[in-house]
Amino acid sequence: MTNTGRSGPRPRGTWWREGAITATAFALCLLGGVVKDDGSTLSPPSAVAYFIAVVSCAVLPVRHRAPLAAMAVTTASGVLAPFLGLLLSPLIAAPAVITAYSYALTARTERRAGSAVALISAALLVASTPLFGALSWKDASRVGAVAAFPLVAGVLGHSVRNRRAYLAAVEERALRAEQSRDSEARRRVAEERLRIARELHDLVAHQITLANAQATVAAHLFDTRPEQTRKSLKELVETTGDALDELRATVGLLRQSGDAATPAEPAPGLSRLPTLLESFRRAGLEVSAHQEGTARPLPPGVDLTAYRIVQEALTNVTKHAGTRSARVRLVWNRDRVTITVADDGGGARTASTAAAGPSAPTAGDRPPGYGLIGMRERATAVGGHLSAARRPEGGFLVSAHLPLPPAKDATHGTDGATAVENRMADAATGDGRTGDAEAGDAL
């Protein structure tokens, strides 16, 4: 008795069910046509009983498509039964009860369903009440049953309708939850792709910039300084090898079927800053590093961000500034660390171009990339902020403010910071810088 749709062919099981309902209603209606009020022996159904049963049951299969018409026909058949000499009982009213249930199940509004069911009940009540004579208890019970059955059917149909609506709402919520999970998964995938793209940009931009600078030095000194050219080419091989190793490690994460048990190599941080600065010195950039305040261990995300900002800022100096020197400064405060990378820009660009000659390419002619955008995104992602602007005295300044966690182990943090600071001081004053400065003089 469910609404299976108003268009398209019905499944075979639906036709069998409709046939069973119609046959049962026909049998009940025909049985009600032979019941007598005086309790006499049942006789074969009369032609009138067959007529009422056929007319009222013939419209049952179309009650889903034309519910009001089916209700009108079945109610009219029940009301007409007493006038044709039949006793109006709940059996004869069975088709009307079925249509009342179906209409309450499929009506657009509860008010329309309630009004229609109440109208059926009132019409059958009036038709089943004797107009003349006293109303015995048997008549009262019969009249009450005839009037109550459509109401019960309407309430049952309304309950089934609410149950189906509840199940549909639960299913819709489950579908929305699944869609939300899919959207969240797609969002996380997009964020991961952005993170990997940013990481690849930092890796490739840094290593390729160093390789380009070393190749430029080698090409410029090929005829005049063969030994220096051989050294630059050797460093170029090391730089490109490191670039391939880092690229292979980063891209290899994308090919893993699941999460790696342990990373192949820890993420870089400020502890590797001396090595980073040394790589730029080998490419001909004179980098000086200074620290102020007491350094503390950083969370992994902030540590990686600080390293990448210094790396990208120095890469931009090598690519775009056209200068031979840059300064890195770390200022440790109570709640944040400030990282600044500055270069002297224009003055060094002129000197560098004049020393290199017309055949050497200039770094300032390259178009700008996405380094500043990436640095700002990294700083914002960890709760900090970054600014970049030209300096009034010339050159460019990148300044990043990154948050620090509350100081817990001051002794441990001081020891670790002292070790890092000592390595930076050794790298800044070591003998390796003198030989590398010769390559910087030729840029």
Backbone torsions as a table, in degrees:
resi	resn	phi	psi	omega
1	MET	NA	22.5	177.8
2	THR	-93.4	156.8	178.4
3	ASN	-81.1	111.5	-176.3
4	THR	-95.7	7.4	179.9
5	GLY	115.0	156.9	-176.4
6	ARG	-112.6	8.8	179.1
7	SER	-145.6	151.8	178.5
8	GLY	86.8	161.1	179.7
9	PRO	-68.9	145.6	179.1
10	ARG	-87.4	150.1	175.7
11	PRO	-63.2	158.0	-178.3
12	ARG	-62.4	-35.8	179.5
13	GLY	-63.3	-32.6	177.8
14	THR	-65.9	-40.7	178.9
15	TRP	-65.4	-39.8	177.2
16	TRP	-63.1	-40.1	179.9
17	ARG	-67.3	-43.7	178.2
18	GLU	-62.7	-38.9	177.7
19	GLY	-64.1	-39.7	178.8
20	ALA	-66.3	-41.6	179.0
21	ILE	-63.9	-44.3	-179.2
22	THR	-65.1	-41.5	179.4
23	ALA	-65.6	-40.1	178.6
24	THR	-65.6	-43.5	178.6
25	ALA	-63.9	-38.5	179.0
26	PHE	-63.8	-42.3	179.9
27	ALA	-65.4	-42.6	179.3
28	LEU	-64.7	-43.3	-179.2
29	CYS	-65.5	-40.4	178.4
30	LEU	-67.2	-37.2	176.5
31	LEU	-65.9	-36.6	177.3
32	GLY	-67.2	-23.6	-179.9
33	GLY	-74.7	-16.1	-179.6
34	VAL	-103.2	-2.9	178.8
35	VAL	-75.4	135.2	179.8
36	LYS	-111.4	150.4	-178.9
37	ASP	-74.0	-27.7	-176.6
38	ASP	-86.8	0.9	177.1
39	GLY	76.7	20.9	179.8
40	SER	-74.1	170.0	-178.3
41	THR	-63.7	140.9	-179.6
42	LEU	-68.4	138.5	179.0
43	SER	-115.1	165.1	177.8
44	PRO	-58.1	147.1	-179.4
45	PRO	-59.0	141.2	178.4
46	SER	-83.7	173.1	178.3
47	ALA	-64.0	-33.6	178.2
48	VAL	-65.2	-40.4	178.9
49	ALA	-63.1	-42.4	176.7
50	TYR	-62.8	-39.5	-178.9
51	PHE	-63.3	-48.0	-179.7
52	ILE	-62.5	-42.1	-178.2
53	ALA	-66.5	-43.2	-178.6
54	VAL	-66.8	-45.9	-177.3
55	VAL	-64.9	-45.3	-175.8
56	SER	-72.5	-30.1	-178.7
57	CYS	-90.1	-17.7	-178.4
58	ALA	-68.1	-24.1	-177.4
59	VAL	-93.0	-3.0	-178.0
60	LEU	-63.4	-40.4	-179.4
61	PRO	-63.0	-19.5	-178.6
62	VAL	-103.2	13.5	-175.8
63	ARG	-69.5	-20.6	178.1
64	HIS	-78.6	-32.8	-178.3
65	ARG	-89.6	-33.2	178.7
66	ALA	-132.6	72.3	-174.1
67	PRO	-65.7	-39.2	-178.6
68	LEU	-66.4	-41.0	178.2
69	ALA	-64.7	-42.1	178.5
70	ALA	-63.9	-40.5	177.7
71	MET	-64.0	-41.4	-179.7
72	ALA	-63.9	-42.9	-178.5
73	VAL	-67.4	-46.5	-178.5
74	THR	-67.1	-37.5	177.7
75	THR	-68.2	-41.9	178.6
76	ALA	-63.6	-37.7	178.0
77	SER	-64.3	-41.5	178.6
78	GLY	-66.6	-41.6	179.5
79	VAL	-66.7	-32.4	-177.5
80	LEU	-76.8	-19.6	-175.9
81	ALA	-58.2	-47.3	-179.9
82	PRO	-62.2	-32.7	-179.6
83	PHE	-73.3	-16.1	177.4
84	LEU	-100.3	11.2	175.8
85	GLY	89.9	12.9	178.5
86	LEU	-104.5	152.4	178.7
87	LEU	-85.7	120.7	180.0
88	LEU	-76.9	106.9	-178.3
89	SER	-123.6	168.9	177.1
90	PRO	-58.2	-24.7	179.0
91	LEU	-68.3	-44.5	178.4
92	ILE	-67.3	-31.2	-179.3
93	ALA	-82.9	6.5	-178.4
94	ALA	-58.8	-43.9	176.9
95	PRO	-60.4	-37.6	177.7
96	ALA	-66.6	-36.2	177.3
97	VAL	-64.4	-41.3	-179.8
98	ILE	-64.8	-43.8	179.3
99	THR	-67.2	-32.8	176.2
100	ALA	-64.1	-41.8	177.4
101	TYR	-62.9	-45.6	-177.6
102	SER	-64.5	-40.2	-179.3
103	TYR	-68.8	-40.3	176.9
104	ALA	-64.1	-26.0	-179.5
105	LEU	-78.5	-30.3	-172.1
106	THR	-117.9	0.8	-177.6
107	ALA	-65.2	149.8	-177.7
108	ARG	-69.4	-38.8	-178.9
109	THR	-128.8	155.7	178.4
110	GLU	-68.0	-32.5	-179.2
111	ARG	-65.5	-43.4	179.3
112	ARG	-65.1	-40.4	179.0
113	ALA	-64.7	-44.8	179.7
114	GLY	-63.8	-41.0	179.9
115	SER	-64.5	-42.4	-178.7
116	ALA	-66.6	-43.3	-179.8
117	VAL	-66.7	-40.2	177.8
118	ALA	-64.4	-36.3	178.3
119	LEU	-66.4	-40.4	176.6
120	ILE	-62.6	-46.5	-178.8
121	SER	-62.1	-41.7	-179.7
122	ALA	-66.3	-41.8	179.7
123	ALA	-63.8	-43.7	178.4
124	LEU	-68.4	-34.1	177.3
125	LEU	-62.9	-45.5	180.0
126	VAL	-66.3	-40.1	-177.2
127	ALA	-71.4	-29.1	-177.6
128	SER	-88.1	-10.3	-179.6
129	THR	-81.9	126.6	178.2
130	PRO	-62.4	135.7	179.8
131	LEU	-80.7	-27.9	-177.0
132	PHE	-127.1	149.7	176.9
133	GLY	89.0	169.0	-180.0
134	ALA	-75.0	152.4	-179.8
135	LEU	-96.7	105.7	-179.1
136	SER	-76.4	171.7	-179.1
137	TRP	-68.2	-30.3	176.7
138	LYS	-67.4	-40.7	177.2
139	ASP	-66.0	-39.8	-179.5
140	ALA	-63.4	-43.1	179.7
141	SER	-66.1	-38.4	178.8
142	ARG	-66.6	-44.3	179.5
143	VAL	-63.4	-41.7	178.7
144	GLY	-63.6	-39.7	179.2
145	ALA	-66.8	-41.0	180.0
146	VAL	-62.3	-40.8	-179.3
147	ALA	-77.3	-29.7	-174.7
148	ALA	-81.7	-32.5	-175.5
149	PHE	-58.5	-45.3	176.7
150	PRO	-62.4	-35.8	178.4
151	LEU	-65.7	-43.1	178.4
152	VAL	-62.6	-42.1	179.1
153	ALA	-63.0	-39.6	178.3
154	GLY	-64.6	-43.5	178.3
155	VAL	-63.0	-41.6	178.6
156	LEU	-63.5	-42.8	177.9
157	GLY	-62.8	-40.0	178.4
158	HIS	-64.1	-40.1	179.0
159	SER	-64.7	-43.4	178.5
160	VAL	-63.1	-38.6	178.8
161	ARG	-63.5	-44.0	178.0
162	ASN	-63.6	-37.0	178.9
163	ARG	-64.7	-42.9	178.9
164	ARG	-66.1	-39.3	177.7
165	ALA	-63.7	-38.6	178.7
166	TYR	-64.9	-44.9	178.9
167	LEU	-63.9	-38.4	177.9
168	ALA	-64.6	-39.6	178.6
169	ALA	-65.8	-40.4	177.7
170	VAL	-62.8	-42.7	178.9
171	GLU	-64.6	-39.2	178.8
172	GLU	-66.3	-40.6	177.0
173	ARG	-63.8	-40.0	177.6
174	ALA	-64.2	-38.7	178.1
175	LEU	-65.6	-42.5	178.1
176	ARG	-64.3	-39.0	177.7
177	ALA	-63.0	-39.9	178.0
178	GLU	-65.6	-41.7	177.0
179	GLN	-64.2	-37.0	177.8
180	SER	-65.0	-40.0	177.3
181	ARG	-64.3	-39.9	177.6
182	ASP	-64.1	-41.7	178.8
183	SER	-64.6	-41.0	178.1
184	GLU	-64.3	-39.4	178.2
185	ALA	-64.5	-42.6	178.0
186	ARG	-64.4	-37.3	178.8
187	ARG	-65.1	-41.9	179.6
188	ARG	-67.3	-37.0	176.7
189	VAL	-63.0	-42.0	178.6
190	ALA	-63.7	-40.9	178.3
191	GLU	-65.0	-39.5	179.0
192	GLU	-66.3	-38.9	176.7
193	ARG	-63.2	-40.4	178.2
194	LEU	-64.6	-40.7	179.0
195	ARG	-63.3	-44.4	-179.7
196	ILE	-66.3	-39.9	178.0
197	ALA	-63.1	-40.3	178.0
198	ARG	-65.2	-40.9	179.6
199	GLU	-65.1	-43.3	178.6
200	LEU	-63.9	-38.0	178.4
201	HIS	-61.3	-44.9	-179.0
202	ASP	-64.8	-42.9	-179.6
203	LEU	-63.8	-53.0	-174.7
204	VAL	-67.9	-43.2	-178.5
205	ALA	-61.6	-42.7	-178.9
206	HIS	-64.8	-52.8	-174.9
207	GLN	-67.9	-41.9	-179.5
208	ILE	-67.0	-35.7	177.6
209	THR	-63.8	-43.8	177.9
210	LEU	-64.0	-43.0	179.2
211	ALA	-61.9	-39.7	179.4
212	ASN	-65.1	-41.2	179.5
213	ALA	-64.9	-42.7	179.2
214	GLN	-65.8	-40.0	177.2
215	ALA	-65.6	-35.8	177.6
216	THR	-64.1	-43.1	177.9
217	VAL	-62.4	-45.2	-179.1
218	ALA	-62.0	-42.5	180.0
219	ALA	-65.8	-36.7	-177.6
220	HIS	-73.3	-33.1	-176.7
221	LEU	-100.6	12.0	-174.1
222	PHE	-61.0	-41.8	-175.7
223	ASP	-87.2	-33.1	-172.7
224	THR	-93.0	-35.1	-176.9
225	ARG	-131.1	81.4	-178.8
226	PRO	-60.4	-38.9	-178.5
227	GLU	-66.0	-42.1	178.0
228	GLN	-66.7	-34.6	176.9
229	THR	-64.6	-42.6	179.1
230	ARG	-62.7	-39.6	178.3
231	LYS	-65.1	-41.5	179.2
232	SER	-65.0	-39.1	178.5
233	LEU	-67.2	-36.5	177.2
234	LYS	-63.6	-43.9	177.3
235	GLU	-65.5	-32.9	176.9
236	LEU	-63.7	-40.8	177.5
237	VAL	-63.2	-42.6	178.4
238	GLU	-64.1	-41.4	-179.2
239	THR	-64.2	-47.1	179.4
240	THR	-66.0	-34.2	176.0
241	GLY	-63.4	-43.7	176.6
242	ASP	-62.2	-39.5	178.8
243	ALA	-62.2	-42.2	179.3
244	LEU	-65.6	-39.8	179.6
245	ASP	-64.1	-45.8	179.9
246	GLU	-67.2	-38.2	178.5
247	LEU	-66.1	-40.6	178.8
248	ARG	-65.2	-39.0	179.7
249	ALA	-67.5	-39.5	-179.1
250	THR	-72.2	-47.6	-179.4
251	VAL	-69.2	-27.8	178.9
252	GLY	-62.0	-27.7	176.9
253	LEU	-63.1	-29.7	-178.2
254	LEU	-72.2	-21.5	-176.0
255	ARG	-93.4	-3.3	-179.8
256	GLN	-77.7	138.0	-179.4
257	SER	-72.0	-28.6	179.5
258	GLY	-138.5	-174.0	178.9
259	ASP	-72.0	138.4	178.9
260	ALA	-69.0	142.5	-179.4
261	ALA	-65.3	-45.6	176.6
262	THR	-139.9	141.2	179.0
263	PRO	-65.4	147.8	-179.4
264	ALA	-66.8	-31.5	-179.0
265	GLU	-151.4	137.8	-179.2
266	PRO	-63.5	151.8	179.2
267	ALA	-65.0	141.8	-178.8
268	PRO	-67.2	151.5	178.6
269	GLY	-147.2	-167.3	-178.4
270	LEU	-66.2	-18.1	176.5
271	SER	-65.2	-23.4	178.1
272	ARG	-97.5	11.6	-178.9
273	LEU	-63.1	-41.3	177.3
274	PRO	-58.8	-39.9	177.7
275	THR	-64.5	-39.3	178.2
276	LEU	-63.3	-45.5	-179.8
277	LEU	-64.2	-37.6	179.2
278	GLU	-64.2	-36.4	178.0
279	SER	-63.6	-36.2	177.0
280	PHE	-72.2	-34.8	178.0
281	ARG	-64.6	-36.1	177.7
282	ARG	-65.7	-26.0	177.9
283	ALA	-84.8	0.1	175.8
284	GLY	102.4	6.2	179.8
285	LEU	-99.9	121.4	177.9
286	GLU	-80.9	112.4	-176.0
287	VAL	-116.1	127.6	174.2
288	SER	-112.1	142.4	-176.8
289	ALA	-125.8	138.6	179.5
290	HIS	-139.3	145.9	176.4
291	GLN	-127.2	145.0	175.8
292	GLU	-131.6	137.9	179.8
293	GLY	90.9	-179.4	-178.6
294	THR	-95.7	118.1	-179.0
295	ALA	-73.7	150.1	178.4
296	ARG	-133.8	154.5	176.4
297	PRO	-61.5	139.0	-178.7
298	LEU	-103.6	151.9	170.5
299	PRO	-59.6	154.2	-176.2
300	PRO	-55.2	-42.4	-178.4
301	GLY	-65.4	-44.0	179.7
302	VAL	-68.7	-38.7	179.3
303	ASP	-61.7	-45.9	178.2
304	LEU	-64.4	-40.2	179.3
305	THR	-62.3	-44.1	179.4
306	ALA	-61.6	-42.8	179.5
307	TYR	-63.0	-46.3	-177.4
308	ARG	-66.7	-34.6	179.1
309	ILE	-65.4	-45.6	177.6
310	VAL	-62.2	-42.9	-179.5
311	GLN	-61.7	-47.2	-177.9
312	GLU	-69.3	-37.8	179.6
313	ALA	-64.8	-43.4	178.1
314	LEU	-68.7	-34.5	175.7
315	THR	-61.9	-41.9	177.8
316	ASN	-65.0	-36.2	176.7
317	VAL	-61.7	-44.9	-179.6
318	THR	-64.8	-38.3	-175.3
319	LYS	-80.3	-42.0	-165.6
320	HIS	-116.4	-24.8	-171.0
321	ALA	-78.4	-29.4	-177.0
322	GLY	66.5	33.4	-178.3
323	THR	-123.0	163.7	-178.8
324	ARG	-104.5	-0.7	-175.0
325	SER	-137.8	151.2	176.3
326	ALA	-152.0	156.7	-177.7
327	ARG	-127.9	129.9	177.3
328	VAL	-111.9	131.3	-177.2
329	ARG	-134.5	131.3	177.0
330	LEU	-116.8	123.7	179.1
331	VAL	-118.3	116.5	-177.7
332	TRP	-98.1	119.6	174.8
333	ASN	-110.3	-175.3	-177.0
334	ARG	-67.4	-38.2	-174.5
335	ASP	-121.2	2.5	-179.5
336	ARG	-159.1	160.9	173.2
337	VAL	-118.5	132.9	-179.5
338	THR	-107.9	126.6	-178.9
339	ILE	-115.2	125.1	177.0
340	THR	-126.3	139.1	175.8
341	VAL	-129.1	119.6	-175.2
342	ALA	-128.8	151.2	174.1
343	ASP	-137.6	163.2	-178.1
344	ASP	-94.3	-0.3	165.6
345	GLY	55.2	-112.7	-164.3
346	GLY	-56.7	-43.8	-178.3
347	GLY	-61.9	-43.3	-179.9
348	ALA	-70.0	-29.0	-178.8
349	ARG	-64.7	-41.4	179.9
350	THR	-66.9	-43.6	-179.9
351	ALA	-65.3	-40.3	-179.2
352	SER	-64.9	-42.5	-179.1
353	THR	-66.1	-39.1	-179.7
354	ALA	-68.2	-38.1	-178.7
355	ALA	-72.3	-33.7	-176.2
356	ALA	-77.3	-28.3	-178.8
357	GLY	92.7	172.3	-175.5
358	PRO	-71.6	-19.9	-177.0
359	SER	-83.0	-15.1	-177.5
360	ALA	-85.3	135.4	178.3
361	PRO	-73.1	149.2	179.0
362	THR	-103.4	139.6	-178.3
363	ALA	-73.2	-25.6	-176.4
364	GLY	-72.1	-11.7	-179.0
365	ASP	-82.3	-7.3	-177.2
366	ARG	-76.4	147.5	178.1
367	PRO	-70.9	151.5	179.6
368	PRO	-69.4	153.5	179.5
369	GLY	-111.6	-145.5	-176.2
370	TYR	-112.0	22.7	-176.7
371	GLY	-63.6	-47.3	-178.8
372	LEU	-63.4	-39.5	178.8
373	ILE	-62.7	-44.3	179.6
374	GLY	-63.6	-40.9	179.1
375	MET	-64.7	-41.3	178.4
376	ARG	-64.1	-41.4	178.7
377	GLU	-63.2	-41.1	178.9
378	ARG	-64.6	-45.4	-179.2
379	ALA	-63.8	-42.2	179.6
380	THR	-65.6	-36.1	-177.3
381	ALA	-63.1	-28.7	-179.5
382	VAL	-101.6	10.0	177.1
383	GLY	90.7	13.6	178.0
384	GLY	-109.2	-164.5	177.1
385	HIS	-150.6	157.7	-176.0
386	LEU	-135.6	142.4	175.8
387	SER	-130.3	147.8	-180.0
388	ALA	-145.0	129.5	-177.8
389	ALA	-161.2	163.4	176.1
390	ARG	-74.2	146.2	178.9
391	ARG	-86.5	144.2	178.6
392	PRO	-59.7	-35.7	-179.7
393	GLU	-83.2	1.5	178.7
394	GLY	111.1	150.5	-179.2
395	GLY	93.6	-165.6	-174.7
396	PHE	-135.7	147.4	-178.4
397	LEU	-131.0	127.1	174.0
398	VAL	-113.5	124.9	-177.4
399	SER	-129.0	127.2	-179.5
400	ALA	-126.1	136.4	176.7
401	HIS	-115.8	114.3	-177.5
402	LEU	-115.1	138.7	-177.3
403	PRO	-72.9	151.5	177.8
404	LEU	-116.4	146.8	175.0
405	PRO	-73.2	161.7	177.8
406	PRO	-59.9	141.1	-179.0
407	ALA	-71.2	123.1	178.9
408	LYS	-112.2	-58.6	-179.1
409	ASP	-103.9	87.5	-175.9
410	ALA	-65.3	-38.1	-177.9
411	THR	-66.5	-46.9	179.7
412	HIS	-62.9	-41.4	-179.9
413	GLY	-65.2	-37.5	-179.9
414	THR	-67.3	-40.4	179.1
415	ASP	-63.5	-45.3	179.4
416	GLY	-64.6	-40.2	-179.5
417	ALA	-67.6	-36.3	178.7
418	THR	-64.0	-39.4	178.9
419	ALA	-63.6	-43.7	178.7
420	VAL	-63.8	-42.4	-178.5
421	GLU	-65.2	-38.3	178.4
422	ASN	-64.0	-41.3	178.9
423	ARG	-64.2	-39.6	177.9
424	MET	-64.9	-38.9	179.7
425	ALA	-67.9	-40.6	178.0
426	ASP	-63.2	-40.5	-179.9
427	ALA	-68.1	-32.6	-177.5
428	ALA	-75.9	-28.4	-176.0
429	THR	-112.3	8.8	-175.7
430	GLY	-73.1	167.8	-179.0
431	ASP	-72.3	-21.9	-177.4
432	GLY	-64.3	-19.5	-176.0
433	ARG	-73.8	-29.6	-174.8
434	THR	-67.2	-44.7	178.4
435	GLY	-65.6	-35.5	-179.7
436	ASP	-72.6	-26.0	-179.4
437	ALA	-66.6	-26.4	177.2
438	GLU	-63.1	-39.3	176.9
439	ALA	-66.0	-35.9	178.8
440	GLY	-66.6	-31.7	-179.7
441	ASP	-66.4	-24.0	-178.3
442	ALA	-86.7	-8.1	-179.6
443	LEU	-72.6	NA	NA
